[in-house]
């Protein structure tokens, strides 16, 4: 098994874009849901960190834009980042976003070169996708977010509002919404979403 410090600090794994779970959580004036999400994630048994750039354990800073750690999935370990993005212009109409991101180079190194999440015909590791989908359900129970998405470089690309009208999903993006928001999704777009209860 690879040394986790070496894995975390390997600059060759910090290349490419991000395959990520991006969540449109709540209006940007409310930071409490972001604090709850952050606290929950870093307390999971299979999550280590957050770490500074030298792999020293640090305390969780809820206001921090970025935190870094390692997720353990069965016999695999992969470095990841979280991003707390707060839209502030204007705060009254912006949103808080919570992203969990994996470098494409890290995915290919840890899971295998065939897992290329950035191509026209992407292939993502089932183990990683199952973890993210389980996490989506858990976070939704903590606070019912507006929209969650999984894809390559998906953060900020779509909002719940985009699903209300004409919408063409040109990629392999996977969308998740809560049952209470399903009524806002246009009929033609409902095939694109997975509903969370």
Secondary structure, 3 states (H helix, E strand, C coil): CCCHHHHHHCHHHCCCCEEEEEEEEEECCCCHHHHHHHHHHHCCCCEEEEECCCCCECCCCCCCCEEEEEEEECCEEEEEEEEEEECCCCCCCCEEEEEEEEEHHHHHHHHCCCCCCCCCCCCCCHHHHHHHHHHHHHHHHHCCCCEEEEEECCCCCCCHHHHHCCCCCCCCCEEEEEHHHHHHCCHHHHHHEEEEC
